């Protein structure tokens, strides 16, 4: 039963990523059907033959769902006038708190998909082997995307399967339309590959300490080929991320690597192993970058100052307008998924274009859910991150600590990237992030219950 859920989750995530990141609703529909279908299947099977006994988190899903339902459901005009007086005064009376109820209902279905996937991962991860397979599936998906992106960059074959790209024709984007969202996926996967490589490096160190001839023992140790393989995987993912030419993607990945190395300093892993593994990784990365060519990447970063010096036509202008929008709807927001509609009331930048996102997940989510809702969402994420950090420091099992380390790096990367982009509004990346959060929760809360379940 759980094996079916595990397979279905992997298929759902793979399809979401391969189908342009699920950016268009029809492409994400299959994933939603699979996720909800798995939930119904498990619920029905467990009611018939109770086998699953796991306490799932309820507070965050219930509060979020209730908040978005409150925004979408119709209320008496008098009540809406009290809760959202600005709209009444502006001569646009409405009967919902959301400025665009259809968009809010659509995004509620997306939210329910992510929450359901989160719960399914918790159920699947009762089996230690399933946790391992799920991590490997995420890394395998990242490796495929990385190779696909490098082929695009190196050969100039700028297609996503049969679709001919129209934008970002000089960048690696994998099966995504936008290079920043491609980088968002890779930065979430990269920490897991590095964490596994570091675990193998520690195993090699232990092998060397147990033998009188350490060099010979290391050369013949079964962990050595695996270590080389995982370092190669991490290198390919990081190089592909660099050649996406996503500046925030690169900054986010480096930030997560710094956090990982800092955490390793508090673990039992020796400083020599940390330096050797990090040195080999960065040497491999630099070697590949030099071989491929650095000019396009350097040129991309050189334009950073020029972009932000253009007054009125940059992300900062959008952020400034979004702050005004938050000021107009500080408590209950404009409704989940309504930013593109609500933004027009405060828009001063890109007046000839439709601005779909705030290019800052924090501001966009606060504008849609209100300050209490935004604080609740990101506060919950930070709480999971803090619990994972604390569990990592006291984890006894080396694989358990590797999963914790990977989750921490992945969460940090996406939180940093969210400062200047909207990865959490890309369905595939939001789904993968939900899986990562569930892995972190499972590792920290269910470590005593995790076991190997017979197939």
C-alpha positions in Angstrom: 0.0 0.0 0.0 2.7 2.5 1.0 4.8 1.3 -1.9 2.0 2.4 -4.3 2.0 5.8 -2.6 5.7 6.1 -2.9 5.7 5.2 -6.6 2.8 7.5 -7.3 4.5 10.4 -5.5 7.7 10.0 -7.5 5.7 9.8 -10.8 3.6 12.9 -9.8 6.8 14.9 -9.1 8.6 13.8 -12.2 5.6 14.7 -14.5 5.2 18.1 -12.8 8.8 19.0 -13.4 9.0 17.6 -17.0 5.8 19.4 -18.0 7.3 22.9 -18.1 7.4 22.9 -14.3 3.6 22.7 -14.1 3.4 26.4 -14.9 0.3 25.9 -17.0 -2.7 24.4 -15.2 -3.4 21.7 -17.8 0.1 20.3 -17.4 -0.2 20.2 -13.6 -3.6 18.6 -13.7 -2.2 15.0 -14.0 -0.1 15.6 -10.9 -3.1 16.8 -9.0 -5.1 13.8 -10.0 -2.4 11.4 -8.9 -1.8 13.1 -5.6 -5.6 13.3 -4.7 -6.1 9.8 -6.1 -3.4 8.4 -3.8 -4.9 10.1 -0.8 -8.3 8.6 -1.5 -6.8 5.1 -2.1 -4.8 5.1 1.1 -7.8 6.4 3.1 -10.1 3.8 1.7 -7.5 1.0 2.2 -6.8 2.0 5.7 -10.5 2.2 6.6 -10.9 -1.4 5.3 -7.7 -2.8 6.9 -6.2 -0.4 9.4 -2.4 -0.6 9.0 -1.2 3.0 9.2 -0.9 4.6 12.6 0.7 8.0 12.2 -0.2 11.4 13.8 -0.2 13.9 11.0 0.2 17.7 11.6 -3.2 19.4 11.6 -2.9 23.0 12.7 -1.1 24.5 9.7 -3.2 22.7 7.0 -6.5 23.5 8.8 -5.6 27.2 9.4 -4.4 27.8 5.9 -7.3 26.1 4.3 -9.8 28.0 6.5 -8.1 31.3 5.7 -8.3 30.8 1.9 -11.8 29.5 2.1 -12.8 32.6 4.1 -11.3 34.7 1.3 -13.2 32.9 -1.4 -16.6 32.3 0.1 -19.3 35.0 -0.4 -20.3 37.1 2.6 -23.1 39.7 3.1 -22.1 43.0 1.6 -22.3 44.8 5.0 -19.8 42.4 6.5 -17.4 42.8 3.6 -17.7 46.6 4.0 -16.4 46.2 7.5 -13.6 43.8 6.7 -12.5 45.5 3.4 -13.8 49.1 3.5 -11.4 50.4 0.9 -13.2 48.5 -1.9 -16.6 49.9 -0.8 -15.3 53.4 -0.7 -13.7 53.0 -4.1 -17.1 52.3 -5.5 -16.4 48.6 -6.1 -18.5 46.7 -3.6 -18.0 43.0 -3.6 -19.2 40.0 -1.6 -16.0 38.2 -1.1 -12.8 39.2 0.6 -10.9 38.0 -2.5 -10.7 40.5 -5.3 -10.8 37.5 -7.8 -12.6 34.5 -6.3 -11.9 32.2 -9.3 -8.1 32.7 -8.9 -8.4 32.1 -5.2 -10.3 28.8 -5.6 -7.8 27.7 -8.3 -4.9 28.4 -5.9 -6.8 26.7 -3.1 -6.7 23.5 -5.1 -3.0 23.9 -5.6 -2.5 24.5 -1.9 -4.5 21.3 -1.1 -2.3 19.4 -3.6 0.9 20.5 -1.7 -0.6 19.8 1.7 -1.8 16.3 0.5 1.6 15.5 -0.9 3.2 16.6 2.4 1.0 14.1 4.3 1.6 11.4 1.8 5.4 11.8 2.2 5.0 11.5 6.0 3.1 8.2 5.5 5.6 6.8 3.0 8.6 7.8 5.2 7.6 5.5 8.0 9.8 3.1 6.1 13.5 4.0 6.2 14.1 2.4 2.8 11.3 4.5 1.3 12.9 7.7 2.6 16.1 6.7 0.9 14.4 5.9 -2.3 12.5 9.2 -2.2 15.7 11.1 -1.8 17.4 9.2 -4.6 14.3 10.0 -6.8 14.7 13.7 -6.1 18.4 13.6 -6.9 17.8 11.6 -10.1 15.3 14.1 -11.3 17.7 16.9 -10.6 20.5 15.1 -12.5 18.2 14.6 -15.5 17.3 18.3 -15.5 21.0 19.3 -15.1 22.1 17.2 -18.1 19.2 18.4 -20.1 20.1 22.0 -19.4 23.8 21.5 -20.2 22.8 19.9 -23.5 20.7 23.0 -24.3 23.6 25.3 -23.3 26.4 23.5 -25.0 24.7 22.5 -28.3 22.3 25.4 -28.8 19.4 22.9 -29.1 17.0 25.2 -27.3 13.9 22.9 -27.1 11.9 21.4 -24.3 11.1 18.1 -26.0 9.1 19.1 -29.1 8.5 22.7 -27.9 10.9 25.3 -29.3 11.8 27.9 -26.7 11.1 31.5 -27.2 12.9 33.0 -24.2 16.3 32.4 -22.5 17.8 31.0 -25.7 21.3 31.4 -24.4 20.7 29.7 -21.0 20.3 26.3 -19.5 16.6 25.9 -18.5 16.0 22.2 -18.6 12.3 21.5 -19.0 11.4 24.8 -17.5 10.6 28.0 -19.4 12.3 30.3 -16.9 15.9 29.8 -16.0 15.3 31.0 -12.4 12.8 28.2 -11.8 15.2 25.7 -13.3 17.8 26.9 -10.9 15.2 26.7 -8.1 14.8 23.0 -8.6 18.6 22.3 -8.8 19.3 24.3 -5.6 16.8 22.2 -3.7 18.3 18.9 -4.9 22.0 19.8 -4.7 22.3 19.7 -0.9 21.1 16.1 -0.8 23.8 15.0 -3.2 26.5 16.8 -1.2 25.1 15.4 2.1 25.3 11.9 0.8 28.8 12.5 -0.5 30.0 13.8 2.9 28.5 10.8 4.7 30.5 8.5 2.4 33.6 10.6 3.0 33.1 10.1 6.7 32.7 6.3 6.2 36.0 6.3 4.3 37.7 8.1 7.2 36.4 5.5 9.6 37.7 2.8 7.4 41.1 4.4 7.3 41.2 4.7 11.1 40.5 1.0 11.6 43.3 -0.2 9.4 47.1 -0.2 9.8 47.5 0.7 6.1 44.9 3.4 5.7 45.7 4.4 2.1 45.3 0.9 0.9 42.1 0.4 2.9 40.6 3.6 1.4 41.6 2.7 -2.2 39.9 -0.7 -1.8 36.9 0.5 0.2 33.5 0.0 -1.4 32.6 3.5 -0.4 35.2 5.1 -2.7 33.4 4.6 -6.0 30.2 5.8 -4.5 31.9 8.9 -3.1 33.3 9.7 -6.6 29.9 9.1 -8.1 28.1 11.5 -5.7 30.7 14.2 -6.0 30.3 13.9 -9.8 26.5 14.2 -9.4 26.8 17.3 -7.2 29.3 18.8 -9.6 27.0 18.4 -12.6 24.0 19.8 -10.8 26.0 22.9 -9.6 27.5 23.5 -13.0 24.1 23.3 -14.7 22.8 25.8 -12.1 25.7 28.2 -12.9 25.0 28.0 -16.6 21.3 28.7 -16.1 22.8 32.2 -15.5 20.3 32.7 -12.7 22.0 35.1 -10.3 19.7 34.5 -7.4 20.0 30.7 -8.1 23.7 30.9 -7.8 23.6 33.1 -4.7 21.0 30.7 -3.1 23.1 27.6 -3.8 26.2 29.2 -2.4 24.3 30.3 0.7 23.0 26.7 1.3 26.6 25.3 0.8 27.9 27.8 3.4 25.2 26.7 5.8 26.1 23.0 5.2 29.8 23.5 5.7 29.0 25.5 8.9 26.9 22.7 10.2 29.6 20.2 9.5 31.8 22.2 11.8 29.5 21.3 14.7 29.4 17.6 13.8 31.8 14.7 14.4 33.1 14.9 10.8 36.8 15.8 10.9 38.0 19.1 9.5 40.4 17.3 7.1 37.5 15.3 5.6 35.4 18.5 5.2 38.2 20.3 3.5 39.1 17.5 1.2 35.5 16.8 0.1 34.8 20.6 -0.4 38.1 21.0 -2.2 37.4 18.1 -4.6 33.9 19.4 -5.3 35.0 23.0 -6.1 37.9 21.8 -8.2 35.6 19.7 -10.3 33.2 22.6 -10.6 35.9 25.1 -11.6 37.3 22.6 -14.1 34.0 22.1 -15.8 33.2 25.8 -15.9 36.6 26.7 -17.4 36.2 23.9 -20.0 32.8 25.1 -21.0 33.6 28.8 -20.8 33.0 31.5 -18.3 32.3 34.7 -20.4 28.5 34.4 -20.7 28.1 33.8 -16.9 30.5 36.7 -16.0 28.6 39.0 -18.4 25.3 38.1 -16.8 26.5 39.1 -13.3 28.1 42.3 -14.7 24.6 43.5 -15.7 23.3 43.4 -12.2 24.2 47.0 -11.4 22.8 48.3 -14.6 19.5 46.5 -14.1 18.8 48.0 -10.7 19.9 51.5 -11.7 17.0 51.9 -14.2 14.5 53.8 -12.1 10.9 52.6 -12.4 11.6 49.5 -14.4 13.0 46.9 -12.1 12.1 44.5 -9.3 12.5 47.2 -6.6 9.8 49.2 -8.2 7.4 46.2 -8.1 8.4 45.6 -4.5 7.6 49.2 -3.7 4.2 49.0 -5.3 3.5 45.6 -3.5 4.2 47.3 -0.2 1.5 49.8 -1.0 -0.9 46.9 -1.9 -0.1 45.3 1.5 -0.9 48.6 3.1 -4.3 48.6 1.5 -5.1 45.0 2.6 -2.9 44.4 5.7 -4.9 41.8 7.6 -6.8 39.5 5.3 -5.0 40.2 2.0 -6.5 40.4 -1.5 -7.0 36.6 -1.8 -4.6 33.8 -2.6 -3.5 33.9 -6.2 -4.9 37.3 -6.9 -1.7 39.3 -7.1 -1.9 39.9 -10.9 -5.4 41.3 -10.6 -4.9 43.4 -7.4 -1.5 44.8 -8.4 -3.1 46.9 -11.2 -4.6 49.2 -8.5 -1.1 50.3 -7.3 1.0 49.7 -10.4 3.6 52.3 -11.3 6.2 50.1 -13.1 6.0 48.3 -16.4 2.7 50.1 -17.2 2.6 48.5 -20.7 2.9 45.0 -19.3 1.0 42.6 -17.1 2.9 42.0 -13.9 1.9 38.4 -12.8 4.2 38.2 -9.7 5.9 40.4 -7.2 9.3 38.6 -7.8 9.5 38.2 -4.1 7.6 35.3 -2.5 7.5 37.0 0.9 5.8 40.2 -0.4 3.5 38.4 -2.8 2.2 35.9 -0.2 1.7 38.7 2.4 -0.2 40.8 -0.1 -2.5 37.8 -0.8 -2.9 36.4 2.7 -2.3 39.5 4.8 0.4 40.0 7.3 -0.9 37.4 9.8 -1.3 34.8 7.1 2.2 35.5 5.6 3.8 35.4 9.0 2.0 32.1 9.8 3.2 30.4 6.6 6.8 31.5 6.7 6.9 31.1 10.4 5.9 27.5 10.0 8.6 26.9 7.5 11.2 28.5 9.7 9.9 26.4 12.7 10.5 23.2 10.6 13.9 24.4 9.7 14.8 25.1 13.3 13.6 21.7 14.4 15.6 20.0 11.7 18.7 21.9 12.7 18.3 20.8 16.3 17.7 17.2 15.4 20.8 17.2 13.1 23.0 18.1 16.0 21.8 15.2 18.1 21.2 12.6 15.4 22.9 9.3 16.0 22.3 7.6 12.6 24.6 8.8 9.9 22.1 8.5 7.1 19.5 10.3 9.3 21.9 13.2 9.8 22.6 13.2 6.0 18.9 13.6 5.2 18.6 16.4 7.8 21.6 18.2 6.3 20.2 17.9 2.8 16.8 19.2 4.0 18.4 22.2 5.8 20.4 23.1 2.7 17.4 22.8 0.5 15.1 24.9 2.7 17.8 27.6 3.1 18.3 27.8 -0.6 14.7 28.3 -1.5 14.2 30.8 1.3 17.1 32.9 0.0 15.9 32.6 -3.6 12.4 33.7 -2.5 13.8 37.2 -1.7 13.9 38.0 -5.4 11.9 35.5 -7.2 8.6 33.4 -7.1 9.7 29.8 -7.1 7.0 29.0 -4.5 4.4 30.0 -7.1 5.7 27.5 -9.7 3.6 24.3 -9.0 6.4 21.8 -9.6 8.9 23.7 -7.4 6.3 24.2 -4.7 5.5 20.5 -4.8 9.2 19.5 -4.5 9.5 22.0 -1.6 6.5 20.4 0.1 8.3 17.0 -0.3 11.5 18.4 1.2 9.6 19.9 4.2 7.9 16.6 4.7 11.2 14.8 4.7 12.5 17.2 7.3 9.4 16.8 9.4 9.5 13.0 9.1 13.2 12.9 10.1 12.8 15.1 13.1 9.4 13.9 14.5 9.2 10.3 13.4 12.7 9.0 13.9 11.7 6.8 16.7 8.9 5.3 14.6 10.8 4.9 11.3 11.6 1.3 10.5 12.1 -1.0 7.7 8.8 -2.3 6.6 8.7 -5.7 4.8 7.6 -5.4 1.2 
